[in-house]
Amino acid sequence: MQARITVVFATGAPVDIQLDGAEVLSFEAARRWLDENFVRMECEPLRGSGKVLLADKLVGIALAAGPAAFADAAWALDYARAAAGSLSKALIKVDVPRLAVSY
Protein backbone atom coordinates (compact mmCIF):
# COMPACT_ATOMS: atom_id res chain seq x y z
CA MET A 1 0.00 0.00 0.00
CA GLN A 2 1.38 3.37 -0.97
CA ALA A 3 0.66 6.18 1.46
CA ARG A 4 0.89 9.94 1.72
CA ILE A 5 1.01 11.54 5.15
CA THR A 6 0.60 15.30 5.54
CA VAL A 7 1.30 17.05 8.84
CA VAL A 8 0.03 20.62 9.19
CA PHE A 9 1.39 23.04 11.80
CA ALA A 10 0.16 26.54 12.65
CA THR A 11 3.11 28.12 10.87
CA GLY A 12 5.20 27.01 7.92
CA ALA A 13 4.45 24.77 5.00
CA PRO A 14 2.77 21.41 5.55
CA VAL A 15 5.07 18.41 5.77
CA ASP A 16 4.30 15.82 3.05
CA ILE A 17 5.78 12.35 3.24
CA GLN A 18 5.29 9.72 0.53
CA LEU A 19 5.72 6.01 1.30
CA ASP A 20 5.75 2.95 -0.87
CA GLY A 21 4.22 -0.29 0.35
CA ALA A 22 7.50 -1.75 1.61
CA GLU A 23 8.03 1.17 4.00
CA VAL A 24 4.73 0.90 5.90
CA LEU A 25 5.04 -0.73 9.32
CA SER A 26 2.85 -3.62 10.40
CA PHE A 27 -0.01 -2.69 12.72
CA GLU A 28 1.80 -4.08 15.78
CA ALA A 29 5.10 -2.38 14.97
CA ALA A 30 3.31 0.91 14.25
CA ARG A 31 1.35 0.76 17.50
CA ARG A 32 4.54 -0.02 19.45
CA TRP A 33 6.36 2.96 17.84
CA LEU A 34 3.45 5.28 18.68
CA ASP A 35 3.21 3.98 22.26
CA GLU A 36 6.95 4.36 22.88
CA ASN A 37 7.13 7.88 21.45
CA PHE A 38 3.93 9.02 23.18
CA VAL A 39 5.46 8.05 26.54
CA ARG A 40 9.01 9.23 25.71
CA MET A 41 7.74 12.67 24.69
CA GLU A 42 5.53 12.86 27.78
CA CYS A 43 2.40 13.52 25.72
CA GLU A 44 -0.86 14.16 27.56
CA PRO A 45 -4.21 12.56 26.63
CA LEU A 46 -6.33 14.91 24.52
CA ARG A 47 -9.61 13.67 26.02
CA GLY A 48 -10.88 14.33 29.52
CA SER A 49 -11.70 10.65 29.93
CA GLY A 50 -8.01 9.77 29.57
CA LYS A 51 -8.73 7.43 26.68
CA VAL A 52 -6.03 7.69 24.01
CA LEU A 53 -6.89 6.67 20.45
CA LEU A 54 -4.28 5.98 17.77
CA ALA A 55 -5.25 9.24 16.07
CA ASP A 56 -4.72 11.06 19.39
CA LYS A 57 -1.22 9.60 19.60
CA LEU A 58 -0.43 10.83 16.09
CA VAL A 59 -1.56 14.35 17.01
CA GLY A 60 0.11 14.31 20.43
CA ILE A 61 3.46 13.16 19.06
CA ALA A 62 3.38 15.72 16.23
CA LEU A 63 2.46 18.44 18.73
CA ALA A 64 5.26 17.48 21.12
CA ALA A 65 7.83 17.02 18.36
CA GLY A 66 7.00 20.22 16.51
CA PRO A 67 8.14 21.22 13.03
CA ALA A 68 11.82 20.88 13.99
CA ALA A 69 11.55 17.10 14.42
CA PHE A 70 9.96 16.78 10.97
CA ALA A 71 13.00 18.53 9.49
CA ASP A 72 14.90 15.34 10.39
CA ALA A 73 14.09 13.14 7.38
CA ALA A 74 14.73 9.86 9.22
CA TRP A 75 12.44 10.76 12.14
CA ALA A 76 9.73 12.08 9.80
CA LEU A 77 9.88 8.83 7.82
CA ASP A 78 9.49 6.76 11.00
CA TYR A 79 6.48 8.88 12.00
CA ALA A 80 4.90 8.44 8.57
CA ARG A 81 5.55 4.68 8.57
CA ALA A 82 3.85 4.39 11.96
CA ALA A 83 0.93 6.60 10.89
CA ALA A 84 0.26 4.57 7.75
CA GLY A 85 0.68 1.24 9.53
CA SER A 86 -1.54 2.12 12.48
CA LEU A 87 -4.45 3.54 10.46
CA SER A 88 -4.10 1.43 7.27
CA LYS A 89 -5.06 4.40 5.11
CA ALA A 90 -3.43 5.69 1.92
CA LEU A 91 -4.04 9.39 2.63
CA ILE A 92 -3.64 10.74 6.16
CA LYS A 93 -3.70 14.38 7.26
CA VAL A 94 -2.61 15.29 10.79
CA ASP A 95 -3.81 18.82 11.56
CA VAL A 96 -1.91 19.81 14.71
CA PRO A 97 -3.61 23.21 15.36
CA ARG A 98 -7.05 21.59 15.14
CA LEU A 99 -5.94 18.46 17.04
CA ALA A 100 -7.47 16.37 14.26
CA VAL A 101 -6.64 13.48 11.96
CA SER A 102 -8.49 12.91 8.71
CA TYR A 103 -8.17 10.27 5.99
matplotlib code that plots the C-alpha trace (Angstrom):
import matplotlib.pyplot as plt

x = [0.0, 1.4, 0.7, 0.9, 1.0, 0.6, 1.3, 0.0, 1.4, 0.2, 3.1, 5.2, 4.4, 2.8, 5.1, 4.3, 5.8, 5.3, 5.7, 5.8, 4.2, 7.5, 8.0, 4.7, 5.0, 2.8, 0.0, 1.8, 5.1, 3.3, 1.4, 4.5, 6.4, 3.5, 3.2, 7.0, 7.1, 3.9, 5.5, 9.0, 7.7, 5.5, 2.4, -0.9, -4.2, -6.3, -9.6, -10.9, -11.7, -8.0, -8.7, -6.0, -6.9, -4.3, -5.2, -4.7, -1.2, -0.4, -1.6, 0.1, 3.5, 3.4, 2.5, 5.3, 7.8, 7.0, 8.1, 11.8, 11.5, 10.0, 13.0, 14.9, 14.1, 14.7, 12.4, 9.7, 9.9, 9.5, 6.5, 4.9, 5.6, 3.8, 0.9, 0.3, 0.7, -1.5, -4.4, -4.1, -5.1, -3.4, -4.0, -3.6, -3.7, -2.6, -3.8, -1.9, -3.6, -7.0, -5.9, -7.5, -6.6, -8.5, -8.2]
y = [0.0, 3.4, 6.2, 9.9, 11.5, 15.3, 17.0, 20.6, 23.0, 26.5, 28.1, 27.0, 24.8, 21.4, 18.4, 15.8, 12.4, 9.7, 6.0, 2.9, -0.3, -1.7, 1.2, 0.9, -0.7, -3.6, -2.7, -4.1, -2.4, 0.9, 0.8, 0.0, 3.0, 5.3, 4.0, 4.4, 7.9, 9.0, 8.0, 9.2, 12.7, 12.9, 13.5, 14.2, 12.6, 14.9, 13.7, 14.3, 10.6, 9.8, 7.4, 7.7, 6.7, 6.0, 9.2, 11.1, 9.6, 10.8, 14.4, 14.3, 13.2, 15.7, 18.4, 17.5, 17.0, 20.2, 21.2, 20.9, 17.1, 16.8, 18.5, 15.3, 13.1, 9.9, 10.8, 12.1, 8.8, 6.8, 8.9, 8.4, 4.7, 4.4, 6.6, 4.6, 1.2, 2.1, 3.5, 1.4, 4.4, 5.7, 9.4, 10.7, 14.4, 15.3, 18.8, 19.8, 23.2, 21.6, 18.5, 16.4, 13.5, 12.9, 10.3]
z = [0.0, -1.0, 1.5, 1.7, 5.1, 5.5, 8.8, 9.2, 11.8, 12.7, 10.9, 7.9, 5.0, 5.6, 5.8, 3.0, 3.2, 0.5, 1.3, -0.9, 0.4, 1.6, 4.0, 5.9, 9.3, 10.4, 12.7, 15.8, 15.0, 14.3, 17.5, 19.4, 17.8, 18.7, 22.3, 22.9, 21.5, 23.2, 26.5, 25.7, 24.7, 27.8, 25.7, 27.6, 26.6, 24.5, 26.0, 29.5, 29.9, 29.6, 26.7, 24.0, 20.4, 17.8, 16.1, 19.4, 19.6, 16.1, 17.0, 20.4, 19.1, 16.2, 18.7, 21.1, 18.4, 16.5, 13.0, 14.0, 14.4, 11.0, 9.5, 10.4, 7.4, 9.2, 12.1, 9.8, 7.8, 11.0, 12.0, 8.6, 8.6, 12.0, 10.9, 7.7, 9.5, 12.5, 10.5, 7.3, 5.1, 1.9, 2.6, 6.2, 7.3, 10.8, 11.6, 14.7, 15.4, 15.1, 17.0, 14.3, 12.0, 8.7, 6.0]

ax = plt.figure().add_subplot(projection="3d")
ax.plot(x, y, z, "-o")
ax.set_aspect("equal")
plt.show()
